[in-house]
């Protein structure tokens, strides 16, 4: 179901191929390109905006600097004119006094003023100066300045009025005004900023000063003044001033150009806004600064509510930056819109000229260009969508036509394959205009012809195979695990009278011997449960007459692609004849084993029967030989009797060993043995025999020392047997050599070489058979022929092997391979120190002979031993001759125990009467009777080396 749901038609497959290999990658590439275009455009726009912002700030800064220099030049010019006017005023005041030529009026409260405009300047003497104190001479002197004041006003467009104020509140101003109506009659002029800012306290340099914006008392509105002091002998006579109205300054500033539709504004040193153009009023949320609502206070300051830049909400950070730096730029938000601002200082007034431009106006061209290119990108996307819709439609139509062109020849080839599958090997050939499909149809036709030929050969081979199988086996079987049914070959069914070739499994059990039914049932169940995949079973089937016949049933599971159809198959092979032969062999083997056991019992019995008389003969012969001198003739006969009896005894020993090996395996004590020591021991045992034969035994020492895992007695028996054979079968003065070597990983080879006649390769195979002497039976060399067989058996029991290397005329090497043993590391133990307190020479000699290599022996008197204990380390054991000390024994033992380490000494008391020590009141560990018995002494010392000290009272 899953496979059929995942299958698709040819048209759909072609369409998917177009989509996956062409259309989707193409759309993806186009999408990436358009995305790259849009992202690049955006990145370029951002870069342009950054660059334009930096350029705009730099341009605004340059504009501010340039316009600042223009305004600064104009202010400097006005300041120079003001200073010129101050100098001329000082000269006029120093002129000689003349009578007053001007007609002045006096008000009721004492204020002096000019009542008519005669084309000159207006005069005003405040009533704060009494009439009697009013200096009319000074008024006459100052009248000479009227032409100068008129010239300044006519030539300086920005100057609104020219005036001079004195310390006693006299004011002379041009152009003329009706002062009594404009000024307060009690006006105290030195209290106004356009006067006191020029005094010594506020202007110690006596230079030109600029005032902040104030409301002109003369009625000219908001203005600011350039003022300069006039001193006479360090006395401030008055202050001259040139008034510039804010409106005139605004007109002057409005003529200066700022790019991007920006504007300029002027801020005082105290951050009060001095000039603010109308287009800036919206940004700073102000009305018309030059309008009404302003008034002059009695201090002369101008009260403009919220006119300080610091008080404004939006540009507060800007005001702090402008006040802190004389020149700079910033980006601020005014009335919710981002603006770029650059400023510069107007010297020497300390004002700040600010150039302000809306950032949106600055970026308008770049934003418009970015929008243009973004719209181009959207148009590209729309065009691409339209193109791909048309392209997809075309490809869909193309895929339908292509699939239709392929479907007909593919269907014809499918029909050819179906006909071949149905056994019609040569169907009608399909045709196609496509070369590959036409070639495929030809290949299908060729395949049908080859299958036809193969089927014919297969049928012939199957027939031959059936003949071969029927000739080898008694029948074939198949077992369906899913239906639990057996299928048998027809010949098998006929032979055993099975009614049908296919039958239930339990029906087949009627033709199986009842004793074998359970085994067959278990084997078939194992196949069904999956615990076994093969069956190999011997069973008996019943002939029609009921007689059994042995068969070998073999088979295995057959892998099938259909999991529901599980099948196993196999054969029945007739093994009845083999079973009869096997039974005959088993019977004969039992008979041979019985005969072998009877032989072993006979040999063992005969050996025991022979040993007793042989021992008697050998013993009596030895007694007689001791009584006869060597030169007598009876001595030779007795020596022959001794040799013969000894040979017979060895023969009996070999027979006993062989019979015991045949009866049961001996118990071996396997342990790690040092090869060098064992070889040296065996060499010493046969060295006299070798010398008697005229041979010199050479022994090879191993370095490093080798060890084997073996039974010591049995390995010694093997080596002695090999050495005995090498001596017996050697030549006079021949080679006799024994050694050991590593042979392979974890194996040690012990070998014995001789220089005898050697053994031919043809005889070597029978060398290790019992009672086989290879033609040496009738020679003078004694032997039984079971020694090497016995050695090989013993080597095998010790997990080893035995063999030989022999060359005729040169000699032979017999070897034994055994597992290498890992010897325990040798621990060099400190010898037990023993101090003998006594002077008996015989006792001292017995100690030296008995304990050599076991203890470190020292001896001396009691005093010498006690002094040695006091000076040196206490001995482990102290042997005290009690007979020598007598009654001083108790006192001596007490002193010994009190010495450092004395309580740890093992005490052995030596006495001729040990029972006398029973009443001794001191601690000791053992008592020996004098004279010493060496074995008893040796065992006691060994026990003390292994056991903790006991306490005996």
Buried (B, 14 or more C-beta within 10 A) or exposed (E): EEEEEEEEEBBEBBBEEBBEEEBEEEBEEBEEEBEEBBEEBBEBBEEBBEEBBEEBBEBBBBBBBBBBBBBBEBBBEBBEBBBBBBEBBBEBBEEEEEEEEBEBEBEEEBBBBBBEEEEBBBBBBBBBBEEEEBBBBBBBBBBBBBEBBBEBBEEBEBBBBBBBBBBBBBBBBBBBBBBBEBBBBEBBBBEBBBBBBBBEEEBEEBBBBBBBBBBBBBEBBBBBBBBBBBBEEEEBBBBBBBBBBBBBBBBBBBEBEBBBEBBBBBBBBEBBBBBBBEEBEEBBEBEEBBEEEBEBEEEBBBEBEEBBBBBBEBBEEBBBBBBEEEBBBBEBBBEEBEBBBBBBBBEBBEBBBBBBBBBEBBBEEBBEBBEEBBEEBEEBBEEBEEEBEEBBEEBEEEBEEBBEBBEEBBEBBEEBEEBBEEEEBEBEBBEBEEEEBBEBBEEBBEBBEEBBEEEEEEEEEEEEEEEEEBEEBBBBBBBBBEEEBBBBBEBBBEBBEBEEBEBEBEEBBEBBBEEBBEBBBEBBEBBBEEEBEEBEBBBBBBEEEEEBBBBBBBBBBBEEEEEEEBBBEBBBBBBBEEBEEEEEEEEEEEEEEEEEEEEBEEBBEEBEEBBEEBEEBBEEBEEBBEEBEEEEEEBEBBBEBBEBBBBBBBBBEBBBBBBBBBBEEBEBEBEBBBBBEBBBEBBEBBBEBBEEBEBEBEBBEBEEEBBBBBBBEBBBBBBBBBBBBBBBBBBEEBBBBBBBBEBEEEBBBBBBBBBBBBBEEEEBEEBBEBEBBEEBEEEEEBBBBBBBBBBBBBBEBBEBBBBBBBEEEEBBBBBBBBBBBEBEEEEEEEBBBBBBBBEBEEBBEBBEEBBEEBBEBBBBEBEEBBEBBEEEEBBBBBBBBBBBBEEEBEEBBEBBBEBEEBEEBBBBBBBEEBEEBEEBEBEBBBBBEBEBBEEEBEEBBEEBBEEEBEEEE
